[in-house]
Amino acid sequence: MIRKFALLATTAALMVACGGAQEENMEAKAKAAADSAAKAMEKVAADMKAATTAAADSAANAAGAMGDSAMKAVGGAVDATKDAVKEAVGH
């Protein structure tokens, strides 16, 4: 009976010891996976921010160019109007 108890206790101790190592190993793998996912999310967020900034800069540049073109057109129209008035008035 003592041998059976000793064998059972040894088997139980071995199972607990092996199970603990597996649990720690699984926890380490889960932590590594979570860290990897967090880094990937940070990279995606940084890439999205860079793309958004580039798009905003491009839109601002395009709007500035259109504004410059509009101002040139208005300036040209003002000059043409002044010239037409001078010709009509004779001065």
WODANOR-V514119 format. One record per backbone hydrogen bond with DSSP energy under -0.5 kcal/mol. CO is the residue of the C=O (numbers start at 1). NH is the residue of the N-H. Records with the same first field share a line. If there is no record, write none. Layout:
CO=NH, NH
This chain:
1=5
2=6
3=7
4=8
5=9
6=10
7=11
8=12
9=13
10=14
11=15
12=16
13=17
14=18
15=19
16=20
17=21
18=22
19=23
20=24
21=25
22=26
23=27
24=28
25=29
26=30
27=31
28=32
29=33
30=34
31=35
32=36
33=37
34=38
35=39
36=40
37=41
38=42
39=43
40=44
41=45
42=46
43=47
44=48
45=49
46=50
47=51
48=52
49=53
50=54
51=55
52=56
53=57
54=58
55=59
56=60
57=61
58=62
59=63
60=64
61=65
62=66
63=67
64=68
65=69
66=70
67=71
68=72
69=73
70=74
71=75
72=76
73=77
74=78
75=79
76=80
77=81
78=82
79=83
80=84
81=85
82=86
83=87
84=88
85=89
86=90, 91
